[in-house]
């Protein structure tokens, strides 16, 4: 007799009266539960790893840029380093 983990009911009339047979069933169920737990853990860790990689890919620093993008926010540098035209005017 096998216990299906998806089924929550177990027919007690189908259980053997032998203590050794019951112990064997308990051990089988325990091993099955441990195997299922390990399988779920592997899936969880795999999904977490995929999620972390996607986060890094999406939000990590990137070397991509548009031409002139580095000059967009250089107001202070423009003030501190005047152009040749500005120096000639002074």
MODELLER restraints for C-alpha pairs under 7 A, 6 or more apart:
rsr = mdl.restraints
at = mdl.atoms
rsr.add(forms.Gaussian(group=physical.xy_distance, feature=features.Distance(at['CA:16:A'], at['CA:22:A']), mean=6.64, stdev=0.5))
